[in-house]
Amino acid sequence: MKSFQFVGAMGLLVTVVGCAGQRSFPFFAKRDLKNSEVVERLTVEPTVTALADEEHLATVQQASIEDAPTSSQDEPTMSLVSAVTEPDVTPPSLITLPKGSDLNAQIKAASGPVVLDFYADWCGPCRTQGKILHEMEDFAAKNKTQIIKVNVDDHPEITKKLKVSSLPTLIVMKDGKVSQRVTGLTPRKQLEQWMQP
């Protein structure tokens, strides 16, 4: 019988030691123990520790408020919003002219040469020319060249006005005037020369 009491006492001791790091002990409130001093000391001690922690935190917060440098109105303040710079938004170097858009406005808005690619979806060589132009987007951007793809089926008036009769046709405009015109596939090297300002 004594060995069962000893084992029970050891279990209680392990439970008390295991709970010593916690702030509340609901386990002890439910048990009726003979040694109420141990229970009282363990339940009161965390409260004292918690109060000491709160006083220390209040002291640290007060010291940090008092030690904080005061800013005068002459010193500029920087917020997170003002520290972030606006991203540089550059328009794409290759666009497809939307149906009903004004081509002249697009040409006037360009800051360098403009390459007009007249094409049709049903035209096989036009797809090959389109791939070449898509591969040149970075080169065009570096040389401030705008590539505008013009679908002849969507823009019959522009096609007629610029006398485009065969596809693909490329027209290069510089300073608002036609500087180059070619019908059929145009190689990349030729296009690079035309895109130079």
C-alpha positions in Angstrom: 0.0 0.0 0.0 2.9 2.3 0.8 4.4 1.8 -2.6 1.2 2.9 -4.3 1.2 6.1 -2.1 4.8 6.7 -3.0 4.1 6.3 -6.7 1.1 8.6 -6.4 3.2 11.2 -4.6 5.9 11.0 -7.3 3.2 11.4 -10.0 2.0 14.5 -8.2 5.5 15.9 -8.0 6.1 15.3 -11.7 2.9 17.1 -12.5 3.8 20.0 -10.3 7.3 20.3 -11.7 5.9 20.0 -15.3 3.4 22.8 -14.7 5.8 25.1 -13.0 6.5 27.1 -16.1 2.8 27.7 -16.9 0.9 30.8 -15.6 -2.3 29.0 -14.5 -2.9 25.7 -12.7 -6.5 24.6 -13.2 -5.4 21.1 -12.2 -4.9 22.1 -8.6 -8.2 23.9 -8.3 -10.0 20.6 -8.9 -7.9 18.4 -6.5 -8.3 18.2 -2.8 -4.7 17.9 -1.5 -3.4 17.7 2.0 -0.5 20.0 1.5 -2.4 23.3 0.7 0.8 25.4 1.2 2.4 23.9 -1.9 -0.7 24.4 -4.0 -1.1 28.0 -2.7 2.6 28.9 -3.3 2.4 27.5 -6.9 -0.8 29.3 -7.8 0.3 32.6 -6.3 3.8 32.6 -7.6 2.9 32.9 -11.3 0.6 35.9 -10.5 3.5 37.7 -8.8 5.7 36.8 -11.8 3.1 38.1 -14.2 2.8 41.4 -12.3 6.6 41.8 -12.3 6.6 41.2 -16.0 3.9 43.8 -16.6 5.8 46.4 -14.4 9.0 45.7 -16.3 7.3 46.0 -19.7 5.7 49.3 -18.6 9.1 50.6 -17.5 10.7 49.6 -20.8 7.9 51.2 -22.8 8.1 54.4 -20.8 11.9 54.5 -21.3 11.6 54.0 -25.0 9.1 56.8 -25.3 11.3 59.2 -23.3 14.5 58.2 -25.2 12.9 58.5 -28.6 14.3 61.5 -30.6 11.8 64.2 -31.2 11.6 65.5 -34.8 11.3 69.1 -35.5 9.1 70.5 -38.2 12.2 71.4 -40.3 13.3 67.8 -40.7 11.6 65.9 -43.5 9.8 62.7 -42.6 9.8 59.7 -44.8 6.9 57.3 -44.9 6.9 53.8 -46.4 4.7 55.2 -49.3 7.2 58.0 -50.1 10.2 55.6 -49.9 8.7 53.5 -52.7 9.3 54.9 -56.2 6.9 54.8 -59.0 7.6 52.0 -61.5 8.7 53.2 -64.9 5.8 52.3 -67.2 6.9 52.0 -70.8 4.5 51.2 -73.5 5.0 47.9 -75.4 7.2 48.2 -78.5 4.8 45.9 -80.5 1.1 46.4 -80.6 -1.8 45.3 -82.9 -3.9 48.2 -84.0 -7.4 47.7 -82.5 -10.3 47.8 -84.8 -11.6 51.4 -85.3 -8.3 53.0 -83.9 -6.6 56.0 -85.4 -3.3 55.0 -86.9 -2.2 58.7 -87.3 -2.5 59.2 -83.6 -0.4 56.1 -82.9 2.3 57.3 -85.3 2.4 60.8 -83.8 2.6 59.4 -80.3 5.7 57.3 -81.2 9.1 58.7 -80.0 11.1 57.1 -82.8 10.7 55.2 -86.0 7.4 53.3 -86.7 7.2 49.9 -88.5 3.8 49.1 -89.9 3.2 45.4 -90.5 0.3 44.8 -92.8 -0.9 41.3 -92.4 -3.9 38.9 -92.5 -4.7 35.9 -90.3 -5.1 33.7 -93.4 -1.6 34.7 -94.8 1.1 32.1 -94.1 4.1 34.4 -94.9 2.5 37.0 -92.6 2.8 34.6 -89.6 6.5 34.1 -90.4 7.0 37.9 -90.6 5.1 38.3 -87.3 7.4 35.8 -85.5 10.4 37.8 -86.7 8.9 41.0 -85.4 8.0 39.5 -82.1 11.6 38.3 -81.6 12.7 41.9 -82.2 10.6 43.5 -79.5 13.6 44.1 -77.2 15.7 45.5 -80.0 12.8 47.8 -81.0 12.4 49.0 -77.4 16.2 49.8 -77.1 16.0 51.8 -80.3 12.7 53.5 -79.4 10.9 51.9 -82.4 7.2 51.3 -82.3 6.0 48.2 -84.3 2.3 48.4 -85.2 0.6 45.3 -86.7 -2.3 46.3 -89.0 -4.8 43.6 -89.9 -6.0 44.4 -93.5 -9.4 42.7 -92.9 -10.0 45.0 -89.9 -8.6 48.2 -91.5 -9.6 48.2 -95.2 -9.5 52.1 -95.3 -5.9 52.3 -94.1 -4.9 49.5 -96.4 -6.4 51.3 -99.4 -5.0 54.7 -98.4 -1.4 53.3 -98.1 -1.9 51.3 -101.3 -1.1 47.9 -99.8 -2.0 45.2 -102.4 0.2 42.2 -101.4 1.0 40.7 -98.0 3.0 40.9 -95.9 3.9 44.5 -96.5 6.2 46.5 -94.1 6.2 50.3 -94.2 8.8 52.2 -92.0 7.9 55.8 -91.1 10.4 58.3 -89.7 9.3 61.8 -88.7 5.8 61.1 -90.0 7.0 60.2 -93.6 7.4 56.9 -95.3 11.2 56.0 -95.4 11.1 52.3 -96.4 8.5 50.0 -98.0 8.9 46.3 -98.8 6.5 43.6 -99.8 7.3 40.0 -98.9 9.4 38.6 -96.0 11.9 41.0 -94.7 14.9 39.5 -92.8 15.9 40.6 -89.3 19.1 42.3 -90.4 17.3 44.6 -92.8 14.7 45.4 -90.0 17.5 46.2 -87.6 19.0 48.8 -90.0 15.6 50.4 -90.5 15.0 50.6 -86.7 18.1 52.6 -86.0 17.2 56.2 -85.3 
